[in-house]
């Protein structure tokens, strides 16, 4: 099968011509496999798609048009009303996000004690120092004032989680820059829960070049140079 090792990007499928030569063509959105309700996604055009196959197939068919360039995965689940993010809320967002990233690493570390593979050896060493710090804030719903106080008092505990998340997202390619596609896995899962995440990432892009550099990312999270 000429298509067996022939890779196509999302929204495209391998097609073999009459000479047996493989190439990538747009996925027909109507030919996508049926999905369950929970697999639906919302596009940036505020339309609900039956799954990522249908969304990226539609985007591919619109390639070269303004609509095609603007169409991305917005978030997981059917489209719904997302409240407007106020200036006050976007200012508080990094506090909650930093705390959330730190707690994710704590959970990975605890799981790693039973079943290794969640963290690399280098990551485990870094997280161990945070985990063993008896001053750390335990996971929970804390007030903004307490989160701010803890960040100022235990600043060093928040630096690595912010760097770690950037590295996790910076994969295609690894170039110390985050594209819209690289941010999508984080954004898409959080938008329904954190309605400020879209505005937060837009404002993180200080030079408005559609890319978030490591320096911009750290600045957004209050990490000093």
KOLKOL-515903 format. One line per 5 residues: number of its first residue (from 1); for each residue x, y, z of C-alpha. Coordinates in pm, whole numbers, always signed. Example, Ala and Ser with C-alpha at 12.3 -4.5 7.8 and 13.67 -1.06 7.14 Angstrom:
BEGIN
1 = +1230/-450/+780; +1367/-106/+714 .
END
This chain:
BEGIN
1 = +0/+0/+0; +173/+323/-117; -18/+518/+151; +102/+303/+439; +401/+524/+529 .
6 = +286/+838/+347; +206/+1106/+605; -54/+1379/+547; -123/+1675/+776; -454/+1714/+958 .
11 = -745/+1769/+722; -583/+1573/+439; -584/+1204/+348; -358/+996/+124; -482/+929/-229 .
16 = -318/+702/-488; -340/+812/-854; -370/+578/-1154; +11/+548/-1170; +22/+424/-810 .
21 = +173/+749/-682; +49/+870/-339; -40/+1234/-267; -237/+1426/-4; -587/+1550/-85 .
26 = -847/+1725/+132; -1053/+1502/+356; -1420/+1507/+250; -1595/+1636/+568; -1908/+1434/+484 .
31 = -1702/+1112/+472; -1566/+1149/+827; -1652/+862/+1064; -1950/+924/+1289; -1870/+1063/+1633 .
36 = -2033/+1072/+1975; -2181/+1394/+2115; -1884/+1443/+2351; -1642/+1440/+2052; -1795/+1752/+1898 .
41 = -1574/+2060/+1871; -1632/+2431/+1826; -1449/+2616/+1548; -1334/+2977/+1560; -1621/+3047/+1317 .
46 = -1854/+2967/+1611; -1986/+2657/+1435; -2013/+2315/+1595; -1841/+2033/+1403; -1901/+1661/+1456 .
51 = -1532/+1611/+1531; -1182/+1729/+1445; -1192/+1529/+1119; -1486/+1737/+994; -1334/+2065/+1117 .
56 = -990/+2015/+958; -1144/+1868/+641; -1353/+2186/+607; -1045/+2402/+674; -851/+2216/+404 .
61 = -1126/+2273/+146; -1110/+2645/+226; -729/+2654/+181; -607/+2974/+19; -910/+3176/+134 .
66 = -937/+3422/+423; -1200/+3200/+584; -964/+2902/+565; -677/+3094/+728; -902/+3210/+1012 .
71 = -1065/+2874/+1084; -907/+2690/+1378; -1017/+2461/+1659; -1149/+2692/+1931; -1243/+2446/+2204 .
76 = -1367/+2095/+2278; -1743/+2044/+2290; -2037/+2207/+2113; -2028/+2585/+2070; -2183/+2772/+2361 .
81 = -2197/+3120/+2506; -1856/+3217/+2649; -1881/+3521/+2881; -1674/+3830/+2804; -1342/+3842/+2994 .
86 = -1307/+4164/+3195; -980/+4353/+3254; -989/+4250/+3621; -1034/+3881/+3532; -752/+3874/+3277 .
91 = -520/+4034/+3536; -601/+3755/+3784; -573/+3477/+3525; -194/+3414/+3557; -235/+3356/+3932 .
96 = -478/+3068/+3880; -292/+2934/+3577; +45/+2923/+3758; -114/+2743/+4052; -285/+2497/+3815 .
101 = +41/+2416/+3630; +221/+2363/+3961; -54/+2127/+4080; -42/+1926/+3754; +329/+1864/+3808 .
106 = +261/+1763/+4169; +6/+1504/+4047; +250/+1373/+3784; +518/+1340/+4051; +286/+1146/+4284 .
111 = +181/+911/+4003; +544/+869/+3905; +624/+735/+4252; +395/+437/+4177; +435/+405/+3801 .
116 = +733/+571/+3636; +694/+727/+3293; +500/+1045/+3368; +815/+1254/+3407; +1171/+1224/+3277 .
121 = +1452/+1186/+3531; +1550/+1552/+3487; +1189/+1666/+3534; +1149/+1444/+3841; +1455/+1605/+4005 .
126 = +1318/+1955/+3940; +967/+1877/+4063; +1092/+1688/+4371; +1229/+2016/+4516; +888/+2181/+4476 .
131 = +706/+1874/+4608; +919/+1851/+4921; +881/+2219/+5004; +663/+2214/+5316; +553/+2574/+5246 .
136 = +382/+2478/+4920; +15/+2558/+4873; -188/+2237/+4861; -424/+2193/+4563; -758/+2363/+4616 .
141 = -971/+2665/+4538; -769/+2951/+4686; -845/+3324/+4695; -661/+3559/+4459; -495/+3726/+4759 .
146 = -355/+3395/+4887; -227/+3294/+4541; -54/+3632/+4501; +100/+3609/+4848; +228/+3257/+4778 .
151 = +376/+3361/+4443; +567/+3646/+4606; +680/+3432/+4900; +764/+3111/+4706; +844/+3257/+4363 .
156 = +1104/+2986/+4282; +835/+2716/+4302; +644/+2865/+4008; +927/+2920/+3760; +975/+2559/+3651 .
161 = +602/+2477/+3596; +573/+2778/+3360; +886/+2673/+3166; +770/+2308/+3164; +432/+2391/+3007 .
166 = +599/+2596/+2731; +829/+2304/+2652; +533/+2060/+2646; +355/+2275/+2387; +660/+2369/+2176 .
171 = +674/+2052/+1964; +597/+2119/+1596; +873/+2228/+1544; +1077/+2280/+1863; +1181/+2642/+1800 .
176 = +1104/+2832/+2125; +797/+2982/+1958; +434/+2877/+2007; +200/+2885/+1708; -181/+2882/+1724 .
181 = -172/+2506/+1649; +75/+2436/+1929; -138/+2631/+2178; -456/+2453/+2065; -427/+2143/+2291 .
186 = -412/+2364/+2602; -663/+2626/+2485; -917/+2381/+2344; -952/+2190/+2671; -961/+2501/+2892 .
191 = -1183/+2755/+2708; -1513/+2616/+2847; -1368/+2635/+3202; -1146/+2944/+3174; -1319/+3200/+2954 .
196 = -1020/+3439/+2977; -766/+3204/+2819; -820/+3331/+2461; -774/+3696/+2557; -479/+3605/+2782 .
201 = -288/+3438/+2497; -376/+3718/+2253; -229/+3974/+2493; +76/+3751/+2558; +172/+3805/+2194 .
206 = +330/+4145/+2263; +461/+4209/+1910; +142/+4070/+1749; +332/+3837/+1513; +92/+3544/+1581 .
211 = +371/+3364/+1771; +438/+3353/+2145; +810/+3347/+2221; +945/+3200/+2546; +1023/+3553/+2669 .
216 = +663/+3668/+2600; +522/+3356/+2767; +729/+3407/+3084; +646/+3778/+3095; +275/+3693/+3085 .
221 = +313/+3465/+3385; +513/+3723/+3582; +843/+3532/+3557; +1143/+3765/+3577; +1415/+3758/+3310 .
END
